[in-house]
Amino acid sequence: MSKRKTIRQFKKEEKKNNPEPLKILLCVFPFFMGMYYEWSSAVACISILGYLGYCFRNTGRILIFRSTVLLAAVVMTIAYGLSAFWAVDAGMALFGMLKYLPLPLLVLAIEQLDTHQKHDLMAYIPASGAIMTVASGVLGRIPVFEEYFTVNNRLAGFFQYPNTFALYLLTGIIIVLFRIKWKKEKKEVLDFLILIILLTGIIITGSRTGFVLLLLAVAGFTFLSKKRKICLALFGLLLTVVAVVGIYVLITGDTASVGRIFTISFSSSTFLGRLLYFKDAIPVILKHPLGLGYMGYYFIQGSFQTGVYSVVNVHNELLQLLLDVGWIPTGIFLWAVVLGIRKGNMQSKMIIIVIMLHSMMDFNLQFISIVFLLFTAMDADGSDNKVIKEFTKKSVLVSGTVVILCFSMWLSTASALYYLKMYRESVLVYPGYTNAWMQLLKEAENAEKMDELAEHILEINPDNPLANNAKARAAYSRGDFGNMITYKEKALEYYRYSLDEYLDYFNMLYVGYQLYLENGDSTSAEVCAENIKEIPGMLEEVLEKTDPLAYQINDKPELKLPTEYEEILSVIE
């Protein structure tokens, strides 16, 4: 007989863990800016480890089951850490590990519960979304808070990003739809009120993808219910929401956000821009099966982009995961998603599908609170009911907890200092924090300091365009035109669509050309002249490689030299 025990056997032997603290955490985490920023991972780690400590105290053990969801969470987290060995930026790579570190802890916490408790873990999400909608709607009307809760007059919630906020509200709507019995009972009045608030919130976010998925989710739920009265009830609710939104528009005069959802088009700049990101990213993914590391895509996108844009994320989480950690972790993640859809109940299936579909056009999984919801839904029906490890030694668990807390607190402190604009203190805590070094470089007071900071950044990230640009500027200030050319051309590989950078290069070369002529150094003057003459060809080469989509979005390539520069060229020639 196998020594492994099933969940049912353990149920007979041990107390049940209380899921309430975990349920509360899931609906509180989104109020920490959706847990987008790296420092918030320490908050999650401390909270979830505290819950695991409660589970251990309650049952005397922590169980690990055979679980594809847990495997995916662990592999993703470790892959971000290992990517530091080959990442574009070794210093920033560890922040990817920090960001996703709470994920395996959450899955481990979920697996200490039985199936019924797992199904109910997201019960408070609708109320959380409704509270966030009302609170951010009110705070967004106060000038001092407006920039935190609205983006271009669109309601952004505590996520500070309307599209992901809309997805969070949509998740709440799905949960309410499956919870309501549609029997006009008094106890369901609150759920109907929450549903109306959530529906209103989605429309005010102006999220077109969110609105389309809302319609699909409602249609899917109606099809599954096969009850005419439910169809009529949903139709009535939608009419109510339209009326509420109409009142909102009359009171506030805000038509931009609400009207935005009715401008859905496959020819819109936003949609075509995303297609351009995707097209540019795919060849990079094929060339880098191990990924570029955390933030790697952001740092090198200038070297392969075929249009005018600058984004931190590729706006497609499948592609983003491939870009960050490569094929193997992404494959395991997708397999866990497929199993979650196949094994889950209808509510879990719909939540997984909606989150994944929305994340094909946005960067929702950069918000760890959304990843928590996805993995909670994926693990709602548990593992394969086989216990593969049972931890009963307190010393082992305490050691693991200390290691995790030390790592998360170390990098989270550096992250928090960075977002507080305490850049010097941030790099003292973690010397590999490239973003903080870049901010210090921008604040450098003289060429010598700029050169020193740029050199430090290039040791971490040799291709960093800002640092290469700074090295070029420092060399120029010393009259070292040879190094200026070397570093500037390296920077231009990543600033290919910035006409200002080409003009800056042109101006420095022309100054060198004039100085060398004045000093009688015709050979050096000729070197500067030849490099000036190459600039039009550099611009033409970029335009030849530009994707046709680049001319269909708002920011179009503008790489024509101004007339005065053309005149200088004609004189040199």
Secondary structure, DSSP 8 states (H G I E B T S, - for coil): --S---HHHHHHHS-----HHHHHHHHHGGGTGGG-STTHHHHHHHHHHHHHHHHHHHHS-EEEE--HHHHHHHHHHHHHHHGGGT-SSHHHHHHHHHHHTHHHHHHHHHTTS-HHHHHTTTTTHHHHHHHHHHHHHHHTTSHHHHHHHEETTEE-GGGT-HHHHHHHHHHHHHHHHHH---S--GGGHHHHHHHHHHHHHHHHHT-HHHHHHHHHHHHHHHHHH--HHHHHHHHHHHHHHHHHHHHHHHHH---HHHHHTT---TTSHHHHHHHHHHHHHHHHHHH-TT---TTHHHHHGGGT--SS---SS-S-HHHHHHHHH-HHHHHHHHHHHHHHHHHS-HHHHHHHHHHHHHTTSS-GGGSHHHHHHHHHHHTTT-S-S-EEEEE--HHHHHHHHHHHHHHHHHHHHHHHHHHTT-HHHHHHH-TT-HHHHHHHHHT--SHHHHHHHHHHHHHH-TT-HHHHHHHHHHHHHTT-HHHHHHHHHHHHTT-TT-HHHHHHHHHHHHHHHHHHHHTT-HHHHHHHHHHHHHHHHHHHHHHHT--GGGGSSSS-------HHHHHHHHHH-
